[in-house]
């Protein structure tokens, strides 16, 4: 049963901002506690963290020490991740070179432009061949070409304009 209208308890129970403030405070404090607990349990630099006694006696110094340990942890984790990614990239490159060297895969041009052997590349460079898209036209010269376009299937279609502007 609700308290009578006009009382403090009625106002407190119906005020949304107070409930939002209390709920968000509890959620943020729990999230902070979980973050701290997780960090202190899983870090490799646990021996550098301040003790509970240090937190009680020297809270500001303990916070500075905790922050420096946290920064060291982030730097260490970032360095490990960068090294792991570098090793994976090198491994992929070595596998690709192995497949090409043993004829399991042909040398491919970037962006899916096809397969090119060294002889093919030299021949194209000597002839000065520049390949263009078979679908797109180089430039529209007439008004009819400007009001139409070539779709992906190679068909010429009129440009649809909205309100005569676009």
C-alpha positions as CSV (number, residue, x, y, z in Angstrom):
1,X,0.0,0.0,0.0
2,X,1.3,3.4,-1.0
3,X,1.7,6.1,1.7
4,X,-0.7,9.1,1.5
5,X,0.0,11.8,-1.2
6,X,1.9,14.8,0.0
7,X,4.2,12.9,2.3
8,X,8.0,12.6,2.0
9,X,7.8,8.8,1.6
10,X,5.3,9.1,-1.3
11,X,7.5,11.6,-3.0
12,X,10.6,9.4,-2.5
13,X,8.9,6.3,-3.9
14,X,7.6,8.2,-7.0
15,X,10.7,10.2,-7.8
16,X,12.4,8.6,-10.9
17,X,15.7,10.5,-10.7
18,X,16.5,9.3,-7.2
19,X,15.9,5.7,-8.4
20,X,18.0,6.2,-11.5
21,X,20.8,7.7,-9.3
22,X,20.8,4.8,-6.8
23,X,20.6,2.1,-9.6
24,X,23.4,3.6,-11.6
25,X,25.6,4.1,-8.5
26,X,25.1,0.4,-7.5
27,X,25.8,-0.8,-11.1
28,X,29.0,1.4,-11.5
29,X,30.3,0.4,-8.1
30,X,29.8,-3.3,-8.9
31,X,31.4,-2.9,-12.3
32,X,34.4,-1.2,-10.7
33,X,34.7,-3.9,-8.1
34,X,34.6,-6.6,-10.7
35,X,37.3,-4.8,-12.8
36,X,39.6,-4.4,-9.9
37,X,39.2,-8.0,-8.7
38,X,39.7,-9.4,-12.1
39,X,42.8,-7.3,-12.7
40,X,44.4,-8.2,-9.4
41,X,43.7,-11.9,-9.9
42,X,44.9,-12.1,-13.5
43,X,47.9,-9.7,-13.8
44,X,51.4,-11.1,-14.0
45,X,52.6,-8.0,-12.0
46,X,50.7,-9.0,-8.9
47,X,53.7,-8.7,-6.7
48,X,54.0,-4.9,-7.5
49,X,50.4,-4.1,-6.4
50,X,49.9,-2.4,-3.0
51,X,48.6,-4.5,-0.2
52,X,45.4,-3.9,1.7
53,X,47.3,-2.4,4.6
54,X,49.0,0.1,2.2
55,X,45.6,1.1,0.9
56,X,44.4,1.8,4.4
57,X,47.5,3.7,5.5
58,X,48.5,5.5,2.3
59,X,45.6,5.7,-0.1
60,X,47.0,8.3,-2.5
61,X,50.4,6.7,-2.8
62,X,48.7,3.3,-3.2
63,X,46.5,4.6,-6.0
64,X,49.6,6.1,-7.8
65,X,51.4,2.7,-7.4
66,X,48.3,0.8,-8.7
67,X,48.0,3.2,-11.7
68,X,51.7,2.7,-12.6
69,X,51.3,-1.1,-12.3
70,X,48.2,-0.9,-14.5
71,X,50.0,1.1,-17.2
72,X,52.8,-1.5,-17.1
73,X,50.3,-4.2,-17.5
74,X,48.7,-2.5,-20.5
75,X,52.1,-1.9,-22.2
76,X,53.0,-5.6,-21.6
77,X,49.7,-6.9,-23.0
78,X,50.0,-4.6,-26.0
79,X,53.6,-5.7,-26.7
80,X,52.5,-9.4,-26.5
81,X,49.6,-8.8,-28.8
82,X,51.7,-6.9,-31.3
83,X,54.3,-9.7,-31.3
84,X,51.7,-12.4,-31.7
85,X,50.1,-10.6,-34.7
86,X,53.6,-10.0,-36.3
87,X,54.4,-13.7,-35.9
88,X,51.0,-14.7,-37.5
89,X,51.5,-12.3,-40.4
90,X,55.0,-13.7,-41.0
91,X,53.7,-17.2,-40.8
92,X,51.0,-16.5,-43.4
93,X,53.6,-14.8,-45.7
94,X,55.9,-17.8,-45.4
95,X,53.1,-20.2,-46.2
96,X,52.2,-18.2,-49.3
97,X,55.9,-18.1,-50.5
98,X,56.1,-21.9,-49.9
99,X,53.0,-22.6,-51.9
100,X,54.2,-20.3,-54.8
101,X,57.7,-21.9,-54.7
102,X,56.4,-25.4,-54.9
103,X,53.8,-24.6,-57.6
104,X,50.8,-25.2,-55.3
105,X,49.6,-21.7,-56.0
106,X,50.1,-19.1,-58.7
107,X,51.3,-15.6,-58.0
108,X,48.2,-13.4,-57.9
109,X,47.8,-9.7,-58.5
110,X,46.3,-7.6,-55.7
111,X,42.6,-6.9,-55.4
112,X,41.6,-10.0,-57.4
113,X,42.9,-8.7,-60.7
114,X,44.1,-12.1,-61.9
115,X,47.1,-14.3,-62.0
116,X,50.4,-13.0,-63.2
117,X,53.7,-14.9,-63.7
118,X,56.9,-12.9,-63.8
119,X,57.1,-13.4,-67.6
120,X,53.5,-12.1,-68.0
121,X,54.4,-9.0,-65.9
122,X,57.5,-8.3,-67.9
123,X,55.5,-8.7,-71.2
124,X,52.8,-6.3,-70.0
125,X,55.3,-3.7,-68.9
126,X,57.2,-3.9,-72.2
127,X,54.0,-3.5,-74.2
128,X,52.7,-0.7,-71.9
129,X,49.3,-2.4,-71.6
130,X,46.9,-0.7,-69.3
131,X,43.8,-2.7,-68.6
132,X,40.5,-0.9,-67.9
133,X,37.2,-2.2,-66.7
134,X,35.2,-3.9,-69.5
135,X,32.0,-2.5,-68.0
136,X,32.8,1.1,-67.3
137,X,33.3,3.5,-70.2
138,X,36.3,5.8,-70.0
139,X,34.3,9.1,-70.3
140,X,30.8,10.2,-71.2
141,X,31.0,12.5,-74.2
142,X,27.4,13.0,-75.3
143,X,24.3,14.1,-73.4
144,X,22.8,10.7,-73.9
145,X,25.7,9.0,-72.3
146,X,25.6,11.4,-69.4
147,X,21.9,10.6,-68.7
148,X,22.6,6.8,-68.7
149,X,25.0,4.4,-67.1
150,X,26.2,0.9,-67.6
151,X,25.2,-1.5,-64.8
152,X,27.1,-4.5,-63.6
153,X,25.6,-6.7,-66.2
154,X,26.8,-4.5,-69.0
155,X,23.4,-3.1,-69.9
156,X,22.9,0.7,-70.5
157,X,20.2,2.1,-68.2
158,X,18.8,5.6,-67.8
159,X,19.8,7.5,-64.7
160,X,16.9,7.8,-62.3
161,X,16.7,11.4,-60.9
162,X,14.8,12.3,-57.8
163,X,12.8,15.6,-58.1
164,X,14.9,16.3,-61.2
165,X,18.0,17.1,-59.1
166,X,19.9,13.9,-58.4
